[in-house]
């Protein structure tokens, strides 16, 4: 009995919780004080409890709640228990069978591990949480041991689950072999990982991976040591950030910046960035070159220091409007002052530069208008010249028709009044004045260049002698003429009359420049032009062989301004100007594919150089005039819109023995020729008529009678007047207005004595 009390005392006073369980009844039969205190039950109450009232289990039978172990090494089990007031706790249960006869009892020893279990659950939760974070990181993450073997890889480092699992315990070199990557990648990682261990700090480096399976990839990698509390390094954590797209963007940006830099530097327009105060912030070399300043000088300047003072208020006003958001022109012209003081015209296009709706500067594109202005002025001069050309051609055409009447009528009177000296002198004055008017008309036509020149192989020395003979009577006796004519001068293909007019104009200007006498030197010679000469209009002279006729005077010379304007129509420094003289001369020389060069200095005289291209054939021998046609009968159809011309031609032809039919326009000419084609021996056809023109009438008449002979009459040169019909068998001759009685007789005789074509 004493023994039972002792065991009872030991059982009750044990600090451990003990329960005696009837396994057959699945009930509590005894509990010590520690167990009663934990469950908050009295002994009587707990003895009424079924196991399922205290122990929480899912599924199975009560017999399965505890496994009976009679081995001392049996591991304890964790169970959740429910206390009397409903609180759930976790206990660690150790069981053993009690040797009581005829009873199936078990001793369960309980240890409250609720707090430890909660801590373990929290640790497990945190582990799962941080593992989820690591697995979800977009950056590559790897953990290495100190031997460089991989302990952990997140999916970003290796998305393939199978390969990721294979890599645990492997090295970077193993991975390179697997993916056929250059082993240098693994060696570089090892180098930086060892550096991280030695320096005990984070290291970073850039990495490029090239593999046959993928495009080149770029990474930024970090290695960081895991330092334990004792100071030892246990592991190395590696981070990798995929920089491939960023690298591509950087390369594209770098290429773009390079392209824009090249554009900014080499574009042929000035580009400048200004602050809101109009201070220059950035500019390309073209701006510096345009203004003549160095980059350092220009960087210290504002636009107000280079804009022409008269234009500055307008530019500033436009800038202020733009800054206030008011309507202002984006592009406008103004003038700037170069460092050397020269003023040039420029065009600027300006745009505001904004950042988050705030104006932070101005971008400007500056264009040098010097060349454009020069071209515009040149075009304007050309337009003015063309207007005068058109006017000159019209005047010359009308003059020629008038002169036909004057000269023709005077020639007829001269024949009628033969022997009456007083009247003949008056008629000679008329013919002389009309001849001078004809020369002026020829100058107008030469300037107009509408009538092409009639080139013939010619001796250039004869141009000089003919011109001097014409000028001899009017030249001042105080002027000495020295001629040096090259005997071996090449022939030229030129219109002798027109070149004589050119030389006459030059000789007259030279004589006028020597009012008090002087020396006039005329030279001819052969030259080969291969340099960079320019003619009087600054047009380059083509390379080749030329005959040069130079005319040098010792007169007053001329300034550069006068020389530049010398060939403008109607420009003169004399009170009695000679109008189109030198302008016509330049037109004639250009039509001959030649050049006219002027060299002069004030007080040092002037030299004119006429350059004519070397001819292809030597001058032709002068042919005798054809004999007068024996036939002085027949009918001639005169077609001209000017009544005076028709009347004079009628009178001349009538005196030659011909009957005459007059037609004032092309339609009447066709009708008359249709009616009298059997009687008409010859047609004299004016080429410039209103309505149906001379070319159309020519073709119509040839269509009516394929054998008709037609003489073309025009104030223009033959090549221009007969353009398009020169090869026709019906072309029997050409007579240039104004013509005389003898001119007409000669043309008619040639036409009627020829084979039917003019040539």
C-alpha positions in Angstrom: 0.0 0.0 0.0 2.8 2.3 0.8 4.3 1.5 -2.5 1.1 2.5 -4.4 1.1 5.9 -2.5 4.7 6.5 -3.5 3.9 5.9 -7.2 0.8 8.0 -7.0 2.8 10.9 -5.5 5.5 10.6 -8.2 2.8 10.5 -10.9 0.9 13.5 -9.6 3.9 15.7 -8.9 5.7 15.0 -12.2 6.2 18.3 -14.1 5.4 16.4 -17.3 1.8 15.9 -18.4 0.7 12.3 -18.1 -2.5 10.7 -19.2 -3.5 7.1 -18.6 -5.7 5.9 -21.6 -7.9 2.8 -21.8 -7.2 1.8 -25.4 -10.2 -0.5 -25.5 -12.7 2.2 -24.3 -10.7 5.1 -25.9 -11.2 7.0 -22.7 -9.0 8.8 -20.2 -8.8 6.9 -16.9 -6.3 9.0 -15.1 -4.4 12.3 -15.4 -1.7 13.9 -13.2 -1.9 17.5 -11.9 0.2 18.9 -14.8 -2.2 17.4 -17.4 -5.3 18.7 -15.5 -3.8 22.2 -15.3 -3.0 22.2 -19.0 -6.4 21.0 -20.2 -8.3 23.0 -17.5 -10.2 20.0 -16.4 -10.9 18.4 -13.0 -9.9 14.8 -12.5 -13.5 13.8 -12.3 -14.4 15.7 -15.5 -11.4 14.4 -17.6 -12.3 10.8 -16.6 -15.5 11.3 -18.5 -13.8 12.5 -21.6 -13.5 10.4 -24.7 -10.2 10.7 -26.6 -11.9 12.6 -29.4 -13.0 15.2 -26.9 -9.3 16.1 -26.3 -7.4 15.0 -29.4 -8.2 16.4 -32.9 -7.8 14.0 -35.7 -9.1 13.7 -39.3 -10.5 10.4 -40.5 -9.8 7.0 -39.2 -11.0 5.3 -36.0 -10.2 6.2 -32.4 -8.0 3.1 -32.3 -5.8 4.7 -34.9 -5.3 7.9 -32.8 -2.2 6.5 -31.1 0.1 3.8 -32.3 1.2 1.5 -29.4 4.9 1.3 -29.1 6.8 -0.8 -26.7 10.1 0.3 -28.0 12.1 2.8 -26.1 13.3 4.4 -29.4 9.9 5.2 -30.7 9.7 8.7 -32.0 7.2 11.1 -30.4 4.2 12.2 -32.5 2.7 15.7 -32.8 -1.0 16.1 -32.1 -3.4 19.0 -31.9 -5.5 19.0 -28.7 -8.5 21.0 -27.7 -8.5 22.6 -24.2 -11.7 22.9 -22.1 -12.4 26.5 -23.3 -11.8 25.7 -26.9 -8.2 26.8 -27.4 -6.2 24.6 -29.8 -2.7 23.6 -28.8 0.0 21.4 -30.2 1.6 18.7 -28.1 4.3 16.2 -28.6 3.1 12.7 -27.4 5.2 9.8 -26.3 3.4 6.6 -25.5 4.1 3.4 -23.7 2.0 0.4 -22.6 1.3 -0.2 -18.9 1.7 -3.8 -17.7 -1.7 -4.1 -15.9 -3.3 -7.5 -15.8 -6.4 -7.9 -17.9 -6.4 -4.2 -18.9 -5.2 -2.6 -22.1 -3.8 0.7 -20.7 -1.4 3.1 -22.2 0.7 5.9 -20.6 0.8 9.0 -22.8 3.3 11.7 -21.8 2.6 15.1 -23.4 4.9 18.1 -24.0 3.4 21.4 -24.9 5.1 22.5 -28.1 2.5 25.1 -29.3 4.9 28.0 -29.4 7.7 26.0 -31.0 5.2 24.8 -33.6 4.0 28.3 -34.3 7.6 29.5 -34.8 8.3 26.6 -37.1 5.2 27.4 -39.1 6.2 31.0 -39.4 9.7 30.0 -40.5 8.2 27.7 -43.1 5.9 30.4 -44.3 8.7 32.9 -44.6 10.8 30.3 -46.4 8.0 29.8 -48.9 7.4 33.5 -49.2 11.0 34.4 -49.9 11.4 31.4 -52.2 8.4 32.8 -54.1 10.0 36.2 -54.3 13.3 34.8 -55.5 11.5 32.6 -58.1 9.5 35.6 -59.3 12.4 38.1 -59.7 12.9 39.2 -63.3 16.6 39.4 -62.7 18.8 36.3 -62.9 19.7 35.0 -59.4 22.1 32.3 -58.6 23.8 31.1 -55.4 27.2 29.5 -55.4 29.2 27.7 -52.8 32.8 28.6 -52.3 33.9 26.0 -54.9 31.8 27.7 -57.6 29.0 25.1 -57.6 25.5 26.2 -58.1 23.3 25.9 -55.0 20.2 27.7 -56.3 18.9 29.1 -59.6 15.7 31.1 -60.0 13.5 30.6 -63.1 14.7 33.9 -64.6 18.2 32.5 -64.7 17.0 29.3 -66.3 13.4 29.1 -67.4 13.7 25.4 -68.3 12.7 23.4 -65.1 14.6 20.3 -66.2 17.8 22.1 -67.0 17.5 24.2 -63.8 17.2 21.1 -61.8 20.2 19.6 -63.6 22.4 22.6 -62.9 22.2 22.3 -59.1 25.6 21.2 -58.0 27.1 22.0 -61.4 29.5 24.8 -62.3 29.2 27.6 -65.0 31.7 25.7 -67.1 29.4 22.7 -67.1 26.6 25.0 -68.3 28.8 26.4 -71.1 29.6 22.9 -72.3 25.9 22.0 -72.3 24.9 25.1 -74.3 28.0 25.2 -76.5 28.9 28.6 -75.1 32.5 29.9 -75.2 34.2 28.7 -72.0 35.7 32.2 -71.6 32.3 33.2 -70.2 32.7 30.7 -67.3 36.4 31.7 -66.8 35.4 35.3 -66.5 32.7 34.5 -63.9 35.2 32.5 -61.9 37.7 35.4 -62.0 35.1 37.9 -60.7 33.7 35.4 -58.2 37.2 34.9 -56.7 37.7 38.7 -56.7 34.5 39.0 -54.7 35.8 36.5 -52.1 39.2 38.2 -51.9 37.9 41.7 -51.5 34.8 40.6 -49.4 32.6 43.1 -51.4 30.3 43.3 -54.3 31.9 43.3 -57.8 30.2 44.0 -61.1 31.1 43.4 -64.8 29.5 43.3 -68.3 29.1 40.0 -70.1 28.3 39.1 -73.7 27.1 35.6 -74.4 27.2 34.2 -77.9 25.7 30.8 -78.5 24.6 28.9 -81.7 21.1 28.7 -80.4 20.4 32.3 -79.6 21.4 35.8 -80.7 24.1 37.6 -78.9 23.0 38.6 -75.4 24.4 41.3 -73.1 24.3 41.1 -69.2 25.3 43.3 -66.3 26.4 40.9 -63.5 27.0 41.3 -59.8 28.7 38.9 -57.3 28.1 39.6 -53.6 29.4 37.6 -50.7 27.2 36.1 -47.9 29.2 36.9 -44.7 28.2 34.9 -41.6 28.1 36.5 -38.1 31.5 35.0 -37.4 33.0 36.8 -40.4 33.3 33.8 -42.7 32.0 33.8 -46.2 29.6 30.9 -46.7 28.2 31.5 -50.2 28.3 33.9 -53.2 25.1 35.4 -54.6 25.1 36.3 -58.3 22.7 38.7 -60.0 22.3 39.2 -63.7 20.4 41.8 -65.6 19.6 41.2 -69.3 20.9 44.4 -71.1 20.4 43.1 -74.6 17.5 45.4 -75.6 19.1 48.3 -73.7 22.3 47.6 -75.5 20.5 47.6 -78.9 18.8 50.8 -77.9 22.1 52.4 -76.9 23.7 51.3 -80.2 20.8 52.7 -82.2 20.9 55.9 -80.1 24.7 56.1 -80.7 24.2 55.5 -84.4 21.4 58.1 -84.5 23.5 60.6 -82.6 26.4 60.0 -85.0 24.2 60.5 -88.0 22.7 63.7 -86.6 26.2 64.9 -85.6 27.4 64.3 -89.2 24.3 66.0 -90.5 24.7 68.9 -88.1 28.4 69.3 -88.9 28.4 68.8 -92.7 25.0 70.2 -93.8 25.4 73.2 -96.1 23.1 75.3 -94.0 23.8 77.0 -90.7 22.1 75.4 -87.7 22.1 77.2 -84.3 20.4 76.8 -81.0 19.6 80.0 -79.0 18.6 80.6 -75.4 15.4 82.5 -74.8 17.6 85.6 -74.4 18.9 85.0 -78.0 22.4 84.0 -76.8 24.1 81.4 -79.0 24.2 78.1 -77.2 25.2 75.7 -80.0 26.0 76.1 -83.7 27.6 74.2 -86.5 30.7 75.1 -88.5 28.6 76.5 -91.4 27.4 79.3 -89.1 31.0 80.2 -88.2 32.1 80.1 -91.8 29.1 82.2 -92.9 29.9 84.9 -90.3 33.7 84.7 -90.5 34.2 84.2 -86.7 35.9 81.4 -84.9 33.8 79.0 -82.8 35.2 80.5 -79.6 34.4 84.0 -80.7 30.9 83.2 -81.8 30.2 81.4 -78.6 30.5 84.6 -76.6 28.1 86.6 -78.9 24.4 87.2 -79.1 22.4 87.5 -82.3 22.1 91.3 -81.7 25.9 91.6 -82.4 25.7 90.1 -85.8 22.3 91.2 -87.2 22.4 94.4 -89.3 21.2 97.3 -87.1 18.3 98.3 -89.5 17.0 94.7 -89.4 17.4 94.1 -85.7 14.1 95.7 -84.5 12.1 93.6 -87.0 13.9 90.3 -86.0 13.5 91.2 -82.2 9.8 92.0 -82.7 9.2 88.6 -84.4 11.1 86.9 -81.6 8.9 88.5 -78.9 5.7 87.6 -80.7 6.9 84.0 -81.0 7.7 83.9 -77.3 4.3 85.3 -76.4 2.6 82.6 -78.5 1.4 85.2 -81.0 1.4 84.6 -84.8 4.8 85.3 -86.2 6.5 84.4 -89.5 8.6 81.2 -89.1 10.8 82.1 -92.1 12.0 85.5 -93.1 15.0 87.3 -94.6 17.4 89.7 -92.8 20.9 90.9 -93.1 23.9 90.0 -91.0 27.4 91.5 -90.6 30.4 89.3 -91.1 33.5 89.8 -89.0 35.2 91.5 -92.0 32.4 94.0 -92.1 30.7 92.6 -95.2 26.9 92.6 -95.1 25.2 89.5 -96.5 21.6 88.5 -96.9 20.4 85.4 -95.1 17.1 83.5 -94.6 16.3 82.2 -91.1 13.7 79.6 -90.1 13.0 79.5 -86.4 11.1 77.0 -84.1 10.6 77.1 -80.4 12.1 74.3 -78.3 9.8 73.1 -75.4 10.2 70.9 -72.5 7.0 70.1 -70.6 5.2 73.0 -72.2 8.0 75.4 -71.1 10.0 77.2 -73.8 13.6 76.5 -73.1 15.2 77.8 -76.4 15.0 78.4 -80.1 16.2 76.3 -83.0 17.3 78.2 -86.1 18.3 77.2 -89.6 20.3 79.9 -91.4 20.8 80.0 -95.1 23.2 82.2 -97.0 21.3 83.9 -99.7 24.3 85.5 -101.4 24.3 83.0 -104.3 20.5 83.0 -104.6 20.4 86.8 -104.7 23.1 86.7 -107.4 21.2 84.2 -109.4 18.0 86.3 -109.0 19.7 89.4 -110.1 21.1 87.6 -113.0 17.7 86.2 -114.0 16.2 89.7 -113.6 18.9 91.1 -115.9 18.1 88.3 -118.3 14.4 89.1 -118.2 15.1 92.8 -118.7 17.4 91.9 -121.6 14.8 89.5 -123.1 12.2 92.3 -122.9 14.5 94.6 -124.7 15.4 91.9 -127.2 11.7 91.4 -128.0 11.2 95.2 -128.3 14.3 95.5 -130.5 13.2 92.7 -132.8 9.7 94.3 -133.2 11.2 97.7 -133.9 13.7 96.3 -136.4 10.9 94.4 -138.3 8.9 97.6 -138.7 11.9 99.7 -139.6 12.8 97.3 -142.4 9.4 97.5 -143.9 9.5 101.3 -143.7 13.0 101.4 -145.2 12.0 99.2 -148.1 9.5 102.0 -149.1 12.0 104.8 -148.5 15.0 103.2 -150.2 13.0 101.6 -153.0 11.2 104.8 -153.8 14.4 106.8 -153.7 16.1 104.4 -156.0 13.2 104.7 -158.5 13.3 108.4 -158.3 17.1 108.3 -158.8 16.6 106.4 -162.1 13.7 108.7 -163.2 15.7 111.9 -162.5 19.0 110.8 -164.0 20.9 113.9 -165.1 19.1 116.3 -162.7 22.0 116.9 -160.3 20.1 119.0 -157.8 17.4 116.4 -157.3 19.9 113.6 -157.4 21.9 115.1 -154.5 18.7 115.2 -152.4 17.9 111.6 -153.3 21.5 110.6 -152.4 21.0 112.2 -149.0 17.8 110.1 -148.6 19.6 106.9 -149.6 22.6 107.7 -147.3 20.3 108.4 -144.3 18.2 105.3 -145.1 21.4 103.3 -145.2 22.4 104.5 -141.8 19.0 103.6 -140.6 19.4 100.1 -142.1 22.7 99.7 -140.2 20.9 100.6 -137.0 18.2 98.1 -137.8 20.8 95.4 -138.4 22.2 96.3 -135.0 18.8 95.8 -133.4 18.4 92.5 -135.2 21.8 91.4 -134.1 21.0 92.3 -130.5 17.6 90.5 -130.7 19.4 87.4 -132.0 16.2 86.3 -133.5 17.8 86.4 -137.0 20.7 83.9 -137.0 23.9 85.1 -138.5 25.0 83.9 -142.0 28.5 82.5 -141.4 31.0 82.3 -144.3 34.6 81.4 -144.3 36.3 84.8 -143.9 39.7 86.4 -143.5 39.6 88.2 -140.1 42.1 90.8 -141.3 39.5 92.0 -143.9 37.1 92.8 -141.0 39.7 95.2 -139.7 40.5 96.9 -142.9 36.9 97.2 -143.9 36.0 98.8 -140.6 38.9 101.2 -140.7 37.9 102.3 -144.2 34.3 103.0 -142.9 35.7 105.0 -139.9 38.4 106.9 -141.7 36.5 110.0 -142.5 35.1 110.5 -139.0 38.2 109.7 -136.9 40.0 112.6 -135.1 43.3 113.5 -136.8 44.9 113.4 -133.3 44.5 109.6 -133.1 47.3 107.5 -134.5 46.3 104.0 -135.7 48.8 101.1 -135.5 47.8 97.9 -137.2 49.6 94.6 -136.7 47.7 92.0 -138.7 49.0 88.4 -138.6 49.5 87.1 -142.1 49.0 83.5 -140.8 45.7 84.3 -139.1 43.3 81.4 -139.3 40.1 81.8 -141.2 36.8 82.2 -139.2 33.2 81.2 -140.0 31.5 84.5 -139.5 28.9 86.9 -140.8 31.2 89.6 -142.3 28.6 92.4 -142.0 27.8 91.6 -138.3 31.5 91.3 -137.3 32.2 94.6 -139.0 29.4 96.2 -137.0 31.0 94.8 -133.8 34.4 96.3 -134.6 32.8 99.6 -135.7 31.2 99.9 -132.3 34.5 99.1 -130.5 36.5 101.5 -132.7 34.0 104.3 -132.1 34.1 103.8 -128.3 37.9 103.8 -128.4 38.0 107.1 -130.3 35.5 108.7 -128.0 37.7 107.7 -125.0 40.6 109.7 -126.7 39.1 113.1 -127.1 42.5 114.8 -126.9 44.1 112.3 -129.2 46.1 109.1 -128.6 47.0 105.8 -130.0 44.7 103.1 -131.3 46.4 99.7 -131.7 44.7 96.9 -133.6 46.2 93.4 -133.6 45.1 90.0 -135.0 46.6 86.6 -134.1 45.9 83.0 -133.3 45.4 81.9 -129.7 44.6 78.7 -127.9 42.3 79.2 -125.0 42.8 76.8 -122.1 42.8 78.9 -119.0 40.0 80.3 -116.8 39.1 83.4 -118.8 35.6 84.9 -118.7 33.9 87.1 -121.2 32.2 90.4 -120.5 29.2 88.7 -118.9 31.5 86.5 -116.7 30.6 83.4 -118.7 33.5 81.0 -119.0 35.2 80.8 -122.3 35.3 77.3 -123.8 38.7 75.7 -124.5 39.8 75.7 -128.1 41.5 77.6 -131.0 40.4 81.2 -131.6 41.4 84.1 -133.8 41.8 87.2 -131.5 41.2 90.7 -132.7 42.4 93.1 -130.0 41.7 96.8 -129.9 43.7 98.9 -127.4 43.3 102.6 -126.8 45.3 105.1 -124.6 42.1 106.8 -123.5 40.7 107.6 -120.0 39.9 103.9 -119.2 37.0 103.0 -117.0 36.2 101.9 -113.5 35.1 98.4 -112.5 31.5 99.6 -112.1 31.5 101.1 -115.6 33.2 97.9 -117.0 30.6 95.7 -115.3 27.7 97.7 -116.8 29.3 98.4 -120.2 27.2 95.9 -122.1 23.8 96.8 -120.6 21.4 98.0 -123.2 21.3 101.8 -123.4 24.0 102.2 -120.8 26.5 105.0 -121.7 28.9 107.5 -120.0 28.5 109.9 -122.9 25.9 112.7 -123.2 25.2 111.4 -126.7 24.9 107.7 -126.1 24.9 105.1 -128.8 22.1 103.0 -127.4 22.4 99.3 -128.2 25.9 99.4 -129.7 28.0 97.3 -127.3 25.0 95.3 -126.1 24.4 94.3 -129.8 28.1 93.6 -130.2 28.1 91.1 -127.3 24.9 89.4 -128.8 26.6 89.1 -132.2 29.8 87.6 -130.7 27.9 85.1 -128.6 25.9 84.0 -131.7 29.3 83.2 -133.3 30.2 81.0 -130.3 32.9 83.5 -129.5 33.8 85.8 -126.6 34.3 89.5 -125.9 36.8 90.3 -123.1 37.3 93.8 -121.7 40.4 94.9 -119.7 40.6 98.4 -118.4 41.8 100.6 -115.5 40.9 104.3 -114.9 43.5 106.5 -116.7 45.3 103.5 -118.3 43.2 103.0 -121.4 41.1 100.0 -122.5 41.6 96.8 -124.4 38.8 94.9 -126.2 39.6 91.3 -127.2 37.2 89.7 -129.8 37.6 85.9 -129.8 36.2 84.1 -132.8 36.4 80.3 -133.1 38.8 79.0 -135.8 37.0 78.2 -139.0 36.9 74.8 -140.6 37.6 75.9 -144.2 39.6 78.7 -145.8 37.8 81.8 -147.3 36.0 81.2 -150.5 37.0 83.0 -153.7 34.7 85.9 -154.7 32.3 84.7 -157.4 31.2 86.9 -160.3 27.6 88.2 -160.2 25.3 86.3 -162.4 24.4 87.8 -165.7 21.0 89.4 -166.0 18.3 87.1 -167.1 17.4 87.5 -170.7 13.8 86.9 -169.9 12.1 90.1 -168.8 8.5 88.9 -168.9 6.1 86.9 -166.9 4.1 87.4 -163.7 5.5 87.8 -160.2 3.3 87.3 -157.1 4.4 89.7 -154.3 3.1 88.6 -150.9 3.6 91.1 -148.0 1.4 92.6 -145.4 2.9 96.1 -145.7 1.3 98.1 -148.5 4.4 100.3 -149.0 6.6 97.3 -149.5 4.2 95.8 -152.1 3.9 99.0 -153.9 7.6 99.6 -154.2 8.3 96.0 -155.2 5.5 96.4 -157.8 7.1 99.5 -159.3 10.6 97.8 -159.4 9.3 94.6 -161.0 7.2 96.5 -163.5 10.4 98.4 -164.6 12.1 95.1 -165.0 9.3 94.0 -167.4 7.2 91.8 -165.2 3.5 91.8 -164.5 2.7 91.9 -160.8 0.0 90.4 -158.6 -0.1 91.7 -155.0 -1.4 89.7 -152.0 -1.6 91.4 -148.5 -1.9 88.1 -146.6 -1.3 84.4 -146.8 -4.9 83.4 -147.6 -5.1 85.8 -150.6 -1.7 84.6 -151.8 -3.0 81.0 -151.9 -6.2 82.0 -153.7 -4.4 84.1 -156.3 -1.7 81.5 -156.9 -4.4 78.8 -157.3 -6.2 81.0 -159.9 -3.0 82.2 -161.8 -0.5 79.4 -161.1 0.1 78.8 -164.9 1.0 82.5 -165.3 3.1 83.1 -162.2 6.8 82.7 -162.9 8.1 83.7 -159.4 6.8 84.4 -155.9 8.4 87.0 -153.5 7.1 85.9 -150.1 7.4 87.9 -146.8 8.0 85.5 -143.8 6.6 87.7 -141.1 2.9 88.2 -141.6 -0.1 88.1 -139.3 -2.4 85.2 -139.6 -1.1 82.5 -141.9 2.7 82.9 -141.7 5.3 82.7 -144.4 6.3 79.1 -143.8 2.8 77.8 -144.0 2.2 79.8 -147.2 5.4 78.5 -148.7 4.3 74.9 -148.1 0.8 75.5 -149.5 2.2 77.1 -152.7 4.7 74.2 -153.2 1.8 71.8 -152.8 -0.2 73.5 -155.5 2.8 73.7 -157.9 5.8 71.5 -157.1 7.9 73.5 -159.6 7.1 77.0 -158.3 10.1 79.3 -157.6 9.9 81.3 -154.4 12.2 84.1 -153.1 12.0 84.6 -149.3 11.9 88.2 -148.1 12.8 89.1 -144.5 14.5 91.5 -142.3 16.2 88.6 -140.5 19.2 86.8 -141.7 18.7 84.0 -144.3 19.5 81.1 -142.0 16.7 82.2 -139.6 14.2 83.2 -142.2 14.5 79.9 -144.1 14.6 77.6 -141.1 12.6 74.5 -141.9 12.4 75.1 -145.7 16.1 75.6 -146.6 16.3 72.2 -148.2 13.2 72.7 -150.4 13.6 72.7 -154.1 11.1 75.5 -154.4 13.5 77.9 -152.5 14.9 80.0 -155.3 16.5 82.8 -153.4 16.6 85.2 -150.4 16.4 89.0 -150.3 17.1 90.8 -147.1 15.0 93.9 -146.1 15.5 96.7 -146.7 16.5 96.1 -150.3 17.3 98.4 -153.3 16.3 98.2 -156.9 19.6 96.5 -157.8 19.2 94.0 -154.9 15.8 93.0 -156.2 17.0 92.8 -159.8 19.9 90.6 -158.8 17.8 88.2 -156.7 15.2 87.9 -159.5 17.9 87.2 -162.1 19.5 84.5 -159.9 16.1 82.8 -159.2 15.0 82.7 -162.8 18.4 81.6 -164.1 18.9 78.8 -161.5 17.7 75.2 -161.6 14.9 75.9 -159.2 16.6 75.8 -155.8 18.6 78.3 -154.0 21.9 77.3 -152.8 
